[in-house]
Each structure stands twice: as structure tokens, then as C-alpha cells.
Amino acid sequence: MADSGAPATPPVAVEIDGTALRRVGARPGLGRYLASLWDYRSFILFDSRSRIAGAASVNALGRVWMILNPILDGAAYFLIFGLMLGTGRGIPNFIAYLIVGVFLFRYTSQAITAGSRSISGNLSIVRAFRFPRATLTIATNMREFMLFMPTLLVMFLLVLAIPPVEHITWRWLLIIPLLALQTLFNIGLSLLLARFVAQWADLSNLISFGTRIWLYFSAVFFSPARFEHIPALNTVMHLNPMYCVLDIARQSLLYATDADPMRWLVLAAWTAFFLVLGSVVFWSAEEQYGEDR
């Protein structure tokens, strides 16, 4: 083919702005990471609901066990601590006092135990897809919240039905902000624990043991007045976020009085602390989840 004689086009240098490019799988900034969780809200709700349906289909009684378990726990605690050890002496309406303590403490203990295993128990999903790993922990806590709703209704019915019968007052509405704070507290602590359980799975056994110790420091089946003569122990108990949850709930549901404002402040402070610390610690290891060790 004859040369047309046209001069060759000189190469043109093209500048490419790579500031917006990121390495595949790279950890985004903390602000962007937290903002991206909202984009996965549908996944969080779907995962929560589907796992509830799957878990309920395994047992013959299905979701009935969600209600039976705390009732059976409460009956066992009443038999041992209320009747045999007499820890309920001096506590007005001890049965309802125990019911509120067992039901609300069980909610948090199950939420953080399941939340701590949200990464280590879903490694196949973590390794197969790219998404903010925190969505698994949040979805686990949303699942526990949904499971707790019928249990909460049963708790209300028991408080209203078992003598001495309590009456509904406007303070019952305080359960709404209380549950919101408790759920956020659960999420923050779950994020913190999930980070370390993902690396050392054996820690999950220590968490189960720790929640049992926590139970005894939360005045679930006794009055903190028993330890008024031990100032250090009394202070530790009043700084315990779960004791704050139980005291606010009991004062609102059983005694129609306002809880000490310090209970709200202590609970809110612990919630903010664990949400911030848990988010930062969990995000810092975002690229490591699912790696073979």
C-alpha cells in the first residue's frame, strides 16, 4: 500500500487523576465507612429476618422457645435465690423485680454473645463478597432485637398479671428510649468484641463466662442495698451499665417513680464510649477479616 505522505500524528501525553482511585478491597476512611453502612440497610434487615425464620424452623416449638427460655430462667432463679437463699427479702414485688431483671439482662447477654461471633461465624460470606463487615454485627444485633420484641411483650403481661398487680403509667413509655440506648450499647460492645473474636475464636468462651459474672454484678436477683456497707462494691455496681438499665426499667414499670438521673447519664456515657471505641477498633481491622491465619 502506497504511503499517502501524511505526517505521522505525534503521541499525546494524557494526564490521569488517580486521586479518586482506590486499591480493590482497601479500607475506606472511617467517615466514609460509617456512611456506607446506611447503603446496606436493606441487607441488614433481610439478613436479620431470614436468620430468625431459619432458626425458628429448626426446633419443633419454633419461636415459642424465645419466650420459654427467659421464663424458665426466671423460675430457676426464683427457686434458688428467692426461695432457697432469700435474696428477695425486703424487695417489693420481688417476682416482677426478678422478671424484669432476667428478661432485660438476657437480651443484652445474647446480643453481645451472638454479635461477638458475627464475623468468625460467617467467614464464608466474608471471604466471598466485599461489603462493610460491620453490617454483619449490626444485623446480628437487629436480629436479637426482633427476637426480643415478643419476649418484651410477655414481660409486660407477666408484670401486669402476677400479684401484686402493677398498673400502667406514663413512665412505661420510658422503656422506648431505654431500649434504644440498650440496643446501641449492645451494638457498640459487639463491634469491639467481634474484632478480637475474629482473630482469636477462643475468646468467645471467655465472653460467655464474663456475661455470667456480669449477671451477679447487675442486681438481677437481689437488691444492691445488701452491699451498702461495702462502698467500693456499691460504686462499681452503680457504674455498671446493665444495673442502670435494670434500675430504670424497674422504677418505671414497677414502682411508678423516676430513676436516679445518674442512671441515664451512666448508661448514655457507656453507650457513647462503646459505640465510638467499637466502631474505630472494628474499622481498623476491616482488611484483615476472613484472612487465613
C-alpha positions in Angstrom: 0.0 0.0 0.0 1.4 3.3 -1.1 2.4 5.8 1.6 0.0 8.7 1.5 2.8 11.1 2.6 0.7 12.4 5.5 2.8 13.2 8.5 2.5 10.8 11.5 0.4 12.0 14.4 2.7 12.7 17.3 1.8 10.9 20.6 -0.2 12.9 23.0 0.5 12.7 26.7 -2.7 12.3 28.8 -2.7 13.1 32.4 -4.9 10.9 34.6 -6.0 12.0 38.0 -5.7 8.9 40.2 -6.7 10.6 43.5 -10.1 9.0 43.3 -8.8 5.5 42.6 -8.5 3.1 45.5 -7.0 -0.3 45.8 -9.5 -3.1 45.5 -10.6 -4.2 49.0 -8.8 -1.2 50.6 -10.2 0.1 53.8 -12.1 3.4 53.3 -11.8 6.3 55.7 -13.8 5.9 58.9 -16.3 8.6 58.0 -16.9 7.0 54.5 -17.1 3.6 56.1 -19.7 4.6 58.6 -21.7 6.4 56.0 -21.7 3.3 53.7 -23.5 1.3 56.4 -26.7 3.1 55.5 -26.5 1.9 52.0 -26.6 -1.7 53.3 -29.7 -1.2 55.5 -31.8 -3.5 53.3 -29.2 -6.2 53.6 -29.2 -5.8 57.4 -33.0 -6.1 57.7 -33.1 -9.0 55.2 -30.3 -10.9 57.0 -31.9 -10.4 60.4 -35.4 -11.6 59.3 -34.1 -14.6 57.3 -32.0 -15.9 60.1 -34.9 -15.6 62.5 -37.1 -17.7 60.2 -34.3 -20.2 59.7 -33.6 -20.6 63.5 -37.3 -21.0 64.3 -37.7 -23.8 61.8 -35.1 -26.0 63.5 -36.9 -26.6 66.7 -40.4 -28.2 67.0 -41.7 -25.4 69.1 -40.0 -22.8 66.9 -40.3 -19.2 68.2 -42.0 -20.4 71.4 -38.6 -21.1 72.8 -37.8 -17.4 72.5 -40.3 -16.8 75.3 -40.0 -20.0 77.2 -36.2 -19.6 77.8 -36.3 -16.4 79.9 -39.4 -17.7 81.8 -37.6 -20.9 82.7 -34.5 -18.9 83.7 -36.6 -16.7 85.9 -38.3 -19.7 87.5 -34.9 -21.2 88.3 -33.6 -18.0 89.8 -36.7 -17.6 91.8 -36.4 -21.1 93.2 -32.7 -20.8 94.1 -32.3 -17.2 95.0 -35.8 -16.2 96.0 -36.9 -19.2 98.0 -33.7 -21.1 99.0 -31.4 -18.2 99.6 -33.9 -15.5 100.4 -32.3 -12.7 98.3 -35.8 -11.2 97.7 -36.4 -10.2 101.3 -37.2 -6.6 101.5 -37.8 -6.1 97.8 -41.3 -5.0 96.9 -42.9 -7.3 94.3 -39.8 -9.5 94.1 -41.3 -11.7 91.3 -41.8 -8.8 88.9 -38.4 -7.4 90.0 -36.8 -10.7 89.0 -38.7 -11.0 85.8 -37.6 -7.5 84.6 -34.0 -8.3 85.5 -33.9 -11.7 83.9 -35.6 -10.7 80.6 -33.6 -7.4 80.1 -30.3 -8.9 81.1 -30.8 -11.9 78.8 -31.4 -9.6 75.9 -28.0 -7.9 76.2 -26.1 -11.1 77.0 -27.5 -12.9 74.0 -26.9 -9.8 71.7 -23.3 -9.4 72.6 -22.5 -13.1 72.6 -24.0 -13.5 69.1 -22.6 -10.2 67.9 -19.1 -11.1 69.0 -19.3 -14.2 66.7 -20.8 -12.3 63.7 -17.5 -12.3 61.8 -16.0 -15.6 62.9 -19.3 -17.4 62.3 -19.7 -16.0 58.8 -16.3 -16.5 57.2 -17.7 -17.9 54.0 -19.6 -14.7 53.3 -16.8 -12.5 54.4 -14.3 -14.2 52.0 -16.7 -14.4 49.1 -18.0 -10.8 49.0 -16.8 -7.2 49.5 -19.0 -5.2 51.8 -18.7 -3.4 55.1 -18.1 -6.2 57.6 -19.8 -4.2 60.4 -23.1 -4.9 58.7 -22.9 -8.5 59.9 -22.5 -7.3 63.5 -25.3 -4.8 63.2 -27.6 -7.4 61.5 -26.9 -9.8 64.3 -28.0 -7.2 66.9 -31.0 -6.3 64.9 -32.0 -10.0 64.8 -31.7 -10.2 68.6 -33.8 -7.0 68.9 -36.5 -8.5 66.8 -36.4 -11.7 68.8 -36.7 -9.8 72.0 -39.9 -7.9 71.0 -42.3 -10.8 71.7 -40.4 -11.6 74.8 -40.7 -8.0 75.9 -44.5 -8.2 75.4 -44.6 -11.3 77.6 -42.6 -9.5 80.3 -45.2 -6.7 80.3 -48.0 -9.2 80.6 -46.4 -11.1 83.4 -45.8 -7.8 85.3 -49.4 -6.9 84.9 -50.8 -10.4 85.7 -48.7 -11.7 88.6 -49.8 -10.3 92.0 -49.2 -7.8 93.3 -50.6 -6.4 90.1 -48.8 -3.3 88.7 -50.6 -0.6 86.9 -49.6 1.1 83.6 -48.4 4.7 84.0 -46.9 7.2 81.6 -43.4 6.1 82.9 -43.9 2.9 80.9 -43.1 5.0 77.9 -39.5 5.4 79.2 -38.9 1.8 78.1 -38.7 3.1 74.5 -35.6 5.4 75.0 -34.2 2.8 77.4 -34.3 0.0 74.9 -32.9 2.3 72.2 -29.9 3.1 74.5 -29.6 -0.6 75.4 -29.6 -1.7 71.8 -27.0 0.9 70.8 -24.9 -0.2 73.8 -25.1 -3.8 72.6 -24.0 -2.8 69.1 -21.0 -0.9 70.3 -19.8 -3.7 72.6 -20.5 -6.3 69.9 -18.3 -4.4 67.4 -15.5 -4.2 69.9 -15.7 -7.9 70.8 -16.2 -9.1 67.2 -12.9 -7.6 66.2 -11.0 -9.8 68.7 -13.1 -12.9 68.4 -12.5 -12.8 64.6 -8.7 -13.1 65.4 -8.9 -15.4 68.4 -12.0 -17.5 68.3 -11.4 -19.0 71.7 -12.3 -15.6 73.2 -16.0 -16.4 72.6 -15.8 -18.9 75.5 -14.5 -16.2 77.8 -17.3 -13.9 76.8 -19.9 -16.4 77.8 -18.1 -16.8 81.2 -17.8 -13.0 81.5 -21.6 -12.5 81.0 -22.3 -14.9 83.8 -20.0 -12.9 86.2 -21.7 -9.7 84.8 -25.1 -11.2 85.8 -24.1 -11.2 89.5 -22.9 -7.6 89.4 -26.1 -6.3 87.9 -28.5 -7.0 90.8 -30.7 -9.3 88.7 -32.0 -11.3 91.7 -31.0 -9.2 94.7 -31.1 -5.6 95.9 -27.9 -3.5 95.8 -28.9 -2.3 99.2 -27.4 -5.6 100.5 -23.9 -4.1 99.8 -24.4 -0.6 101.1 -21.8 -1.3 103.8 -19.1 -2.0 101.1 -18.7 1.4 99.4 -16.3 0.2 96.7 -18.6 -2.6 95.6 -21.6 -0.3 95.7 -19.8 2.2 93.5 -18.9 -0.5 91.0 -22.5 -1.7 90.8 -23.8 1.8 90.2 -21.3 2.3 87.4 -22.4 -0.9 85.8 -24.4 -0.1 82.6 -26.7 -3.1 83.0 -27.5 -2.3 86.6 -28.6 1.2 85.2 -30.8 -0.5 82.6 -32.5 -2.7 85.2 -32.9 0.0 87.7 -34.5 2.4 85.2 -36.9 -0.3 84.0 -37.9 -1.4 87.5 -38.5 2.1 88.7 -40.6 2.9 85.6 -42.6 -0.4 85.4 -42.9 -1.5 89.0 -42.7 1.4 91.3 -44.0 4.3 89.2 -41.1 6.6 90.2 -38.3 8.3 88.4 -34.9 6.6 88.4 -31.9 8.5 89.6 -30.8 10.7 86.7 -27.3 9.4 87.1 -28.6 6.0 85.8 -29.4 7.7 82.5 -26.1 9.6 82.4 -24.0 6.5 83.2 -25.8 4.4 80.6 -25.6 7.1 77.9 -21.8 7.6 78.7 -21.1 3.8 78.4 -23.2 3.6 75.2 -21.3 6.5 73.5 -18.0 5.1 74.7 -18.5 1.7 73.3 -20.1 3.0 70.0 -17.0 5.1 69.3 -14.4 2.7 70.5 -16.1 -0.3 68.9 -16.5 1.4 65.6 -12.9 2.6 65.5 -11.4 -0.8 66.6 -13.6 -2.8 64.3 -12.9 -0.5 61.3 -9.2 -0.6 61.9 -9.1 -4.3 61.1 -11.6 -4.2 58.1 -9.0 -5.5 55.6 -8.0 -8.4 57.9 -11.4 -10.2 58.3 -11.5 -13.5 56.6 -7.8 -13.9 56.1 -6.3 -17.4 56.8 -4.3 -17.5 59.9 
